[in-house]
Amino acid sequence: MADHVYIQDIASHVGKEITLKGWLADKTDKGKLQFLRVRDGTGFIQAVVFAKDVSPDALETAKKLTQESSLIVTGVPRAEPRAPGGFELSVKDLQAIQIANDYPITPKEHGVEFLMEHRHLWLRSPRQHAILRIRARVVKAIRDYFDNNGYIIVDTPILTPAAVEGTTTLFETDYFGTPAYLTQSGQLYNEANIMAFGKVYCFGPTFRAEKSKTRRHLTEFWMVEPEWAYGTLDDYMRVGEEFVSYIVQTILKERATELQVLERDPSKLQNITPPFPKISYTEAVEILHQKGFPDFQWGDDFGAPHEAVISESFDKPVFVHHYPTEMKAFYMERDANDPKVCLSADLLAPEGYGEIIGGGQRSADLAYLESQIAKHKLPRAAYEWYLDLRKYGTVPHCGFGLGVERTVAWVCKLDHVRETIPYPRMLEKIYP
């Protein structure tokens, strides 16, 4: 058998006999000429079976193949500008591993509910394949950026004894007779980690029990959270814009084919480079008053329509900083000159995609955090270890969290985050 080659590497094997191992995406039957669109997980290629080039048994096998049948094809690739991917395979031999029967996702329109029920199969389609290859490269870009900029990954717990951002959105479980919760964030642990390592990040699944059905919410999603000692709000925004720009430029360079499959206009992403515009929460409220939300009150939280209106004024992501202190988490540092606002910032993506980053400077003041824990009626015992960090060498520090799914949705210009993760978990969705 000729050497096994993956479709993504086909360009370096033009004119040589090779073997592909994969599945039949679809085919065109013209009797003695069979056009097979084969996929192998790395890409798609058209394989041409011509009666004069193969044995009668191989031609008969090609005719019997059905959608998603598994097969091994041997042939010679050649450049073909008219073919998807720019190459075509002239088949010399073909073997069916299994003939699939009644594959449920046929080349026609299917409702979203049907496709979600068959998510384990829907992943095979070109569109989902492209989205998840982009996601995989986003994940690698995230790791590359932090690994190459002096951060060390320090894993944080998924089971925690306390909330990070509020007790109303926690998934509770029994931990040998004691309540425990699926993590909302690794941030509090990162604050301990930076006192040992200086610059850290954690990267893993997080859970929010919000009863929300919006196109931007999942109950299980992936988040990267960098944190570093001696960092300020300005440091956070500088790192955030460099980081997001690095992700976008990496995708433009290395996943251009997948963006083309999704019909994503690359010009909307090409100018995602530092610096990003930065406005205060108060300036954002003024924009809302000017653009159709005259009744929006200072101190109110932004919803999706508000974020869309704010971001449409800019062609890059925009930082909104200095939110009202009462809106943000208990640990956020107050502005020394105006304590009613805090040193926080959210990054809003353009084209209506809303917040993709949230973060800011954390309070280093023990007395203030003690008062905040009491004010928010949090169980102090669960936070004693966190308060210790302000007793033994406390320093100014900052950090943020970026949601992978929202970022991928924006980069790919998707209508809903459910397509950005292999098996989405939503309010009424846990199968498959």
Secondary structure, 3 states (H helix, E strand, C coil): CCCECCHHHHHHHCCCCEEEEEEEEEEEEECCEEEEEEECCCCEEEEEEEHHHCCHHHHHHHHHCCCCCEEEEEEEEEECCCCHHHEEEEEEEEEEEECCCCCCCCCCCCCHHHHHHCHHHHCCCHHHHHHHHHHHHHHHHHHHHHHCCCCEECCCCCEECCCCCCHHHCCEEEECCEEEEECCCCHHHHHHHHHHHCEEEEEEEEECCCCCCCCCCCCEEEEEEEEEECCCHHHHHHHHHHHHHHHHHHHHHHCHHHHHHCCCCCHHHHCCCCCCCEEEHHHHHHHHHHCCCCCCCCCCCCCHHHHHHHHCCCCCCEEEECCEHHHCCCCECEECCEEEEECEEEEEECCCCEEEEEEEEECCCHHHHHHHHHHCCCCHHHHHHHHHCCCCCCCCEEEEEEEHHHHHHHHHCCCCHHHHCCCCCECCECCC
